[in-house]
Amino acid sequence: MITIRRSTLAVAIAAFALLGTAQANAAPGCGHASWYALSSKTASGERMNAAKLTAAHRSLPFGTRVLVTNKRNGKSVVVRINDRGPFIRGRVIDVSKAAAKDIGMVSSGTAQVCYQIVADTRASSQKISGKGIKDVDG
């Protein structure tokens, strides 16, 4: 019995270590992106502001900073994940209008992009307030 418990524990620890590595490496990729500018609340609870460099991603944690590069022109921008989406099949990320402007995709509406995690800054860029989590950088 003790051998089984130790091996089960070892397997669980190894699986946890691999899962953490897989999540960190799974996010970067390439695909179709679009931009959006709404006035509603985002999935993170903050109000959408099209003038900020933010983005929506299906699974990256809120607060994660992501470098998004337009494959057509090579322009890049760092955005902060604060929403969920995109909800259109084939798209990998939705960026704010300000971010779309920085990488030259406002007029086209969509672009082929590559993205990679720059930093997960949830701990350093957010603070707890009486009404939940707020961004320090606004």
C-alpha beads as a LAMMPS data file, in Angstrom:
LAMMPS data file: protein, C-alpha beads

138 atoms
137 bonds

1 atom types
1 bond types

-500.0 500.0 xlo xhi
-500.0 500.0 ylo yhi
-500.0 500.0 zlo zhi

Masses

1 110.0

Atoms # bond

1 1 1 0.000 0.000 0.000
2 1 1 2.745 2.491 0.853
3 1 1 4.428 1.895 -2.521
4 1 1 1.189 2.586 -4.366
5 1 1 0.609 5.806 -2.451
6 1 1 4.149 7.023 -3.102
7 1 1 3.925 6.201 -6.802
8 1 1 0.513 7.842 -7.029
9 1 1 1.922 10.937 -5.360
10 1 1 4.921 10.928 -7.704
11 1 1 2.641 10.622 -10.735
12 1 1 0.442 13.461 -9.462
13 1 1 3.448 15.727 -8.888
14 1 1 4.858 14.924 -12.327
15 1 1 1.480 15.543 -13.995
16 1 1 1.116 18.866 -12.179
17 1 1 4.606 19.940 -13.274
18 1 1 3.928 18.976 -16.897
19 1 1 0.526 20.666 -16.888
20 1 1 2.057 23.920 -15.669
21 1 1 4.687 23.763 -18.410
22 1 1 2.121 22.841 -21.050
23 1 1 -0.116 25.772 -20.135
24 1 1 2.780 28.210 -20.364
25 1 1 3.829 26.839 -23.751
26 1 1 0.356 26.222 -25.206
27 1 1 -0.783 29.828 -25.474
28 1 1 1.533 31.246 -28.166
29 1 1 0.347 30.801 -31.700
30 1 1 -0.777 32.311 -34.956
31 1 1 -4.166 32.826 -36.488
32 1 1 -6.836 35.280 -37.466
33 1 1 -7.501 38.312 -35.250
34 1 1 -10.175 40.979 -35.238
35 1 1 -10.711 44.176 -33.288
36 1 1 -13.649 45.400 -31.276
37 1 1 -14.814 48.547 -29.515
38 1 1 -17.756 48.062 -27.181
39 1 1 -18.901 50.050 -24.173
40 1 1 -20.035 47.066 -22.132
41 1 1 -18.254 45.360 -19.252
42 1 1 -15.609 42.790 -20.081
43 1 1 -15.489 39.293 -18.647
44 1 1 -12.953 40.523 -16.085
45 1 1 -15.513 43.030 -14.783
46 1 1 -13.883 46.210 -16.050
47 1 1 -15.535 48.477 -18.607
48 1 1 -14.287 48.001 -22.176
49 1 1 -12.207 50.983 -23.260
50 1 1 -11.322 50.983 -26.971
51 1 1 -8.512 53.477 -26.304
52 1 1 -6.563 51.048 -24.092
53 1 1 -4.284 48.269 -25.280
54 1 1 -6.389 45.284 -24.250
55 1 1 -7.567 42.042 -25.811
56 1 1 -9.903 39.089 -25.489
57 1 1 -8.602 35.519 -25.433
58 1 1 -10.480 32.292 -24.746
59 1 1 -8.254 30.916 -21.997
60 1 1 -5.309 33.125 -20.998
61 1 1 -5.610 34.496 -17.458
62 1 1 -6.790 38.077 -17.044
63 1 1 -3.821 40.406 -16.692
64 1 1 -1.549 38.383 -18.955
65 1 1 0.480 40.600 -21.288
66 1 1 0.659 39.331 -24.844
67 1 1 2.767 40.530 -27.773
68 1 1 0.611 40.542 -30.926
69 1 1 2.337 40.891 -34.304
70 1 1 0.594 41.571 -37.598
71 1 1 2.129 39.049 -40.036
72 1 1 1.481 41.259 -43.082
73 1 1 3.427 44.333 -41.938
74 1 1 5.475 43.113 -38.941
75 1 1 4.018 45.724 -36.572
76 1 1 3.622 44.606 -32.951
77 1 1 1.802 45.728 -29.832
78 1 1 1.650 44.460 -26.250
79 1 1 -1.905 44.036 -24.964
80 1 1 -3.359 43.014 -21.605
81 1 1 -5.944 40.222 -21.578
82 1 1 -9.109 41.504 -19.883
83 1 1 -11.923 39.754 -21.742
84 1 1 -13.029 36.395 -23.155
85 1 1 -13.412 35.678 -26.833
86 1 1 -13.263 35.680 -29.764
87 1 1 -16.506 33.846 -30.362
88 1 1 -16.144 33.532 -34.126
89 1 1 -14.641 30.244 -35.296
90 1 1 -11.156 30.534 -36.706
91 1 1 -10.166 33.622 -34.741
92 1 1 -7.546 33.381 -32.003
93 1 1 -7.646 36.845 -30.382
94 1 1 -9.716 40.033 -30.425
95 1 1 -7.817 43.256 -29.789
96 1 1 -9.076 46.706 -28.822
97 1 1 -9.354 49.397 -31.491
98 1 1 -6.240 51.154 -30.094
99 1 1 -4.213 47.945 -30.416
100 1 1 -5.601 47.361 -33.915
101 1 1 -4.526 50.865 -34.886
102 1 1 -0.989 50.237 -33.585
103 1 1 -0.568 47.144 -35.758
104 1 1 -2.346 48.556 -38.811
105 1 1 -5.510 46.488 -38.977
106 1 1 -8.310 48.993 -38.282
107 1 1 -9.333 49.497 -41.912
108 1 1 -9.214 45.796 -42.783
109 1 1 -10.994 44.764 -39.573
110 1 1 -9.060 41.517 -39.331
111 1 1 -5.499 40.344 -39.824
112 1 1 -3.307 37.293 -39.614
113 1 1 -1.281 37.621 -36.408
114 1 1 1.103 35.728 -34.206
115 1 1 0.998 36.194 -30.463
116 1 1 3.125 35.191 -27.499
117 1 1 2.989 35.728 -23.771
118 1 1 5.261 38.509 -22.586
119 1 1 4.359 38.288 -18.886
120 1 1 1.621 37.185 -16.533
121 1 1 1.387 40.301 -14.400
122 1 1 -1.824 39.607 -12.527
123 1 1 -0.079 39.789 -9.161
124 1 1 1.782 43.028 -9.870
125 1 1 -0.776 44.954 -11.932
126 1 1 -3.895 44.354 -9.879
127 1 1 -4.956 45.139 -6.365
128 1 1 -7.884 44.033 -4.284
129 1 1 -10.467 46.696 -3.592
130 1 1 -13.773 46.718 -1.789
131 1 1 -15.606 45.874 -5.005
132 1 1 -13.252 43.260 -6.439
133 1 1 -10.078 43.397 -8.484
134 1 1 -9.081 46.640 -10.184
135 1 1 -6.183 47.338 -12.477
136 1 1 -3.553 49.644 -11.085
137 1 1 -2.691 50.833 -14.595
138 1 1 -6.326 51.720 -15.300

Bonds

1 1 1 2
2 1 2 3
3 1 3 4
4 1 4 5
5 1 5 6
6 1 6 7
7 1 7 8
8 1 8 9
9 1 9 10
10 1 10 11
11 1 11 12
12 1 12 13
13 1 13 14
14 1 14 15
15 1 15 16
16 1 16 17
17 1 17 18
18 1 18 19
19 1 19 20
20 1 20 21
21 1 21 22
22 1 22 23
23 1 23 24
24 1 24 25
25 1 25 26
26 1 26 27
27 1 27 28
28 1 28 29
29 1 29 30
30 1 30 31
31 1 31 32
32 1 32 33
33 1 33 34
34 1 34 35
35 1 35 36
36 1 36 37
37 1 37 38
38 1 38 39
39 1 39 40
40 1 40 41
41 1 41 42
42 1 42 43
43 1 43 44
44 1 44 45
45 1 45 46
46 1 46 47
47 1 47 48
48 1 48 49
49 1 49 50
50 1 50 51
51 1 51 52
52 1 52 53
53 1 53 54
54 1 54 55
55 1 55 56
56 1 56 57
57 1 57 58
58 1 58 59
59 1 59 60
60 1 60 61
61 1 61 62
62 1 62 63
63 1 63 64
64 1 64 65
65 1 65 66
66 1 66 67
67 1 67 68
68 1 68 69
69 1 69 70
70 1 70 71
71 1 71 72
72 1 72 73
73 1 73 74
74 1 74 75
75 1 75 76
76 1 76 77
77 1 77 78
78 1 78 79
79 1 79 80
80 1 80 81
81 1 81 82
82 1 82 83
83 1 83 84
84 1 84 85
85 1 85 86
86 1 86 87
87 1 87 88
88 1 88 89
89 1 89 90
90 1 90 91
91 1 91 92
92 1 92 93
93 1 93 94
94 1 94 95
95 1 95 96
96 1 96 97
97 1 97 98
98 1 98 99
99 1 99 100
100 1 100 101
101 1 101 102
102 1 102 103
103 1 103 104
104 1 104 105
105 1 105 106
106 1 106 107
107 1 107 108
108 1 108 109
109 1 109 110
110 1 110 111
111 1 111 112
112 1 112 113
113 1 113 114
114 1 114 115
115 1 115 116
116 1 116 117
117 1 117 118
118 1 118 119
119 1 119 120
120 1 120 121
121 1 121 122
122 1 122 123
123 1 123 124
124 1 124 125
125 1 125 126
126 1 126 127
127 1 127 128
128 1 128 129
129 1 129 130
130 1 130 131
131 1 131 132
132 1 132 133
133 1 133 134
134 1 134 135
135 1 135 136
136 1 136 137
137 1 137 138
